[in-house]
Each structure stands twice: as structure tokens, then as C-alpha cells.
Amino acid sequence: MSLRTVQAVRYVAPMREGGSMPGLIEADDGELYIVKMRGAGQGPLALVAEVVSGEIARTLELNVPEIVLVEIDPVFGRNEGDPEIRDLLKASAGTNAGLAFVAESTMFDFAAGDAVSLELASSVVWLDSFVLNVDRTPRNANLLLCHDDLWLIDHGASLYFHHNWPTAQAKAASPFEEIRDHILIEWASEIRSVSALAHEQLSPQTLEGILQLVPDNWLTSDEATAEQRRSDYLRFFTERLKSSSIFEEEVQRARAQLV
């Protein structure tokens, strides 16, 4: 298991609807990527969440655009006219996270008649409860439709406990009440069945492999080494799986209030 590394060669456009202002960037493989930058407000931890939660989603057989590591040269963007973007690119020199651009896609919208199966809705809700993703709401679905396929994007707000590690243990066994605001909660009627499959798919070895995808310099801090942090994340996920009935019951409670 590994992520490809590409080199940024052309800044195409900012994606200003994102709070961290990701950019549409062309890489040296000729492809376009939505790049989340380490120099943005949430720093490298948002990139950790993007990679880890995105690859967990992929393990659960959900569609996630290819995630790549995007190298930004210190002089990349020096001719960018917008000073805010120029400063962001300068602060993001090094390794960043990119998601393959899904062409011909539209944002998922029930008002436009978009629909999703009960099983798929349940899988997405279970995933977001597991990784504490607060950013999949009617206001900001972070779901794309492309040729009738549903694609999950933007997991940078998940795993928010890693901004305050002493809260990790409590969050591992939390019901995650924020799930009541999930865009697909009303259709998540198959939580028990998708949970059984998820427990089979998310083995400790699989989770450890996903954590190894994260570059060391996104994890290292004054408080812990990269390997210590990987152990901390694995401990969180192990406890989260053991306690999954807690957040699954919360999903059922939240859904019961709507249907």
C-alpha cells in the first residue's frame, strides 16, 4: 500500500468555497488535483485526516478520488498575482495532499432529485461516525455525483481530536452526536449490517497500513515522534471499533427523530 508522489507544475485556480482554500493544481503527470495545503490554517493535521479518513473510506469500498502526495517547490507560485494565494503556496513548500479532480461531477443535492441507496447511505454515515467527520451536512455535502456514482471528498475536518490529543480517549467512545446533522442520516437504515462488514474490513493490520501512508513530517511534533503518533491513532481506531455500538445507537436515535 502506497501513495503516488507527483510534482506541482501549474497553479490553475483557487477553490474558495473550501475553508482552507485548496487549489486546483496540474501535476507533472498531466493530471489535475484538488490540493490541500500544509500552509493553510489547520496545518498538516488536516492533511493527515484527508489521507487517513479517505483511505479508510476506500477500504470500506466507498468511492474516493485517488489521493496523492503533491510536492510543491519553494518557488512554485512566485508569479501568482494574488498575494494571499502566493503566501499560501510559499508556506506550503514540501509535501501536500491532493485528490484527483473528478471531471463532469456535480455536488450531491436532494433538491435536484439526487438519490442514494439505503445501504450506501448507511455506509457513509457509519464511516463519518467512525472518523468523527463533522463536515457532511446539507449545507456542505462533500459528496459528488459523476455518471450516477457517488464520490466522497474533503475529510480534512475529521479526526478533530488530534488537535487536542488528551481528548482522544473520550472521543474514541463518544456517541458523536453531530451525526444528527449528516446529509444522509434519514436514509441510514442499514447501520447494523454495514457495521458487521466494516469490522471485518478494518483489521489492525489494515489500519496500520493506512497510517504508514502518512508522511513522517506531518505527524512529528515537540510532543511525539511520527511512530508514537501512529500508535496513538491506531489505539484510537481500535477503541473506536470496540465501542462502535455507542455511535451506531446514536445514529439510530438521530434517524428515529426524522422518520
N, C-alpha and C positions, 0 to 999 in steps of 0.2 A: 504494500500500500504506500503510495507516494503522491505528491502533488507536483505537477509540472511547474517549471520556472520559466517565465518569459521576461523580456526586457521592454519597458515602455519606450515607444519611439515617437508617438504623436498624441498630444492632448486634444481631444475632439470637442468636448462640451462638458460643462458642469451639470450635475443632476441636483438642482437647487431644492427640489422637494424633499430631499433627504436632510435630516438634521445635521449630519456630519459632512454634508456637501461632497458626496462621492463624485468621481469624474468618469466620463466615458473616454477611454483611452485605447488607442491602437497599439498593439504589441508587435514584436519582431517576427511573430508567426503569421502576421497578416490579419489576425482576428481582433474583434473589439471586445473590451471587457469593462464592466462597471467596477471601478477600483475604489475600495475603502482604504483610506489613507491613515497611516500611523500618526501623522501630524495633526489629525483632527482632534476635537475636544476630548473624546473618550480615550484617546491614545491606543496603544497596542492591544489592550484588553478587549476592545470592540472587535478587533481582527481575530483574536483568539475565539471569541464567541461565534464569529462568522464561520470560521473553519470547523470548529468542533460541533456546533449545533447543526451546521449544514451537512457535515458528513454523517452525523447520527441520523438525520432525516434520510439521507441516501441509503444508509444501512437498513432503514425501515421501508425501503422500496418506494420512497416518495421522490418525485422529480425535483431535482435541484440542479441549476446550471453548473457546469464544470467550475470548480474552484481552483484557481492557480495562484502561485506566488508571483507577484509583479515587482520587478526590480526597477526602481526609479533612480536615475543618476542625479547627483547633486546639482548638475547644471540643467537638468531637464526642466523645461518651462521657463527658462530665464527670459525668453522673449514674450511670455504671456502678458497681455496688456492689463488684465485685471489684477491689481496688487493683492487682493485677498487670495485669489487663486495662486498667484505666484508665490506668496508666502507659504501657503499650504503645501505646495509641491516641494518647496525648499525644505520645509520641516519634515517632509515625508521621504527624504532620501533614504534608500535602503529597500528593505523587503516589505511589500504591502500585499493586501488580499484582493484578488479580482474574481468576479463572477462572469462567466461567458454571457455576452449580450444575447438575449432571446429576441431575435428579429420577428416582426409581424405578430407581436404579442399585444394583448390589451390587459388592463388591470381587471381582475375579477370583480364583478358588480352584480349583485342580485337584482338591482333595479333595472339592469339591462337584460334580464332574463337568464343570466348565467346560473348554472346548476351544478351540483356535485353529489355523488352517491353518498349514502349513509356511511358506508364503510370507509370511504376516502376521507370524509369529514371527520369521522371518529379518529382515524389515524393521525390527521393533522392536529386535532385537539389534544390527543394523547401526547404527541411529540411536544407541543408547546407547553403543556403542563409539566412534562418531564424536565425540560430545559428552562423553565420559568420565562418563557417568551411573552413579554407584555405588549408586543407590537404586531398583533394580527387582529385588528379591530375593524369595524365598518368604516371608521374614519381613515384607516391606513391598512388595507388588507394585506399588502405584501404577498399577494398571490397573482400570478399571471396566467392567462389563458392563451394557448397557442395551438391552433388546429385541434381544439377540444381537449388538449392535455393541460392539466393543472401543474404549475411550476411554483415552488416555494423560493422566495428571495428574502434577503435582508434579515439576518439573525443576530445583528450586532447588539441588540438590546437584551438578548437572552443571557442567562448565567450571571445576572447582575450582582450576585453575592460576591463575585471575585473583585469587586471594587471595595469590599469590606470583609475580608476573609473571616474574622471572628463570627460572622453571621452564618457561615456556610453550614454548620451542623444543624442549626434550627431550620434553615431553608430546605435542607435535604428531606425533612419530614413534614414540610408545610403542605397545607391543602392547596395553596396557590389560588386564593380567592379571586385574583384578577382574571381568571379564566371565564368569569361570567360575562366579560366584555368581548370575548372572542367572536369573530365574524361567523364562524361555523358551529357555534355551540348548540344551536337549536337542532342541528342535524346529526349531532354526535351520539347516536343511539346504540352504537356497537362498541362501546368502550371496553367491555369485558373481553370480547373476542380479539380485538386488536391488541389488548394488553397481553394476552397469552402469547401471541406471536412476537410481540416486542421483547418479552422476557427471553424468548428463545434466540432472537437475533442479536441482542445486546449482551453478549458474553463479556466477561472481564478482559479476555484477550482481544476482542474486537474493539472495546473502548480504549484499551491501552494502545492499540494500533492507531486509532484516530488521534489520540493525544500526541503520539510521536510525529504526527504531521505538522505540528505547530513549531515554528522556528524558536530556538532557544532564547533569542534576544527579545521575543515578545513576552516571555514568561519570567525572565530573570529580573530580580529587584534586590533592594537592600535587605529585604526580609527573607528571601528564599531563593534557592537555585532553581533552574529550569526543571530538573528532575524532582525536586521537592514539590514544586507546584503541580507537576503531572501526577504525582502521588496524591496530592490534595484533591485534584479534580476527580481522579479515579475513586477516591474514598467517597466523595460527594455522590457520584453516579451510582456506586454500589449501594449506598444507603438510600438513595432516591428510588432505586428499583425495589429494594426490600420494603419500602414504605409506599409503594405505588397505590395501594388500596386507599390511602388517605386522599390523594389528589383525584383518584378515579371517583370516589364518592362525592367529592366536591363538584366534579363535572356533572354527575347525575343530579345533584341538588340544584345546580345552576340551570340545567336544562329543564328540570321539572317546573321551575318558575316561569318558563316561557311556553311550554306546550301543554 
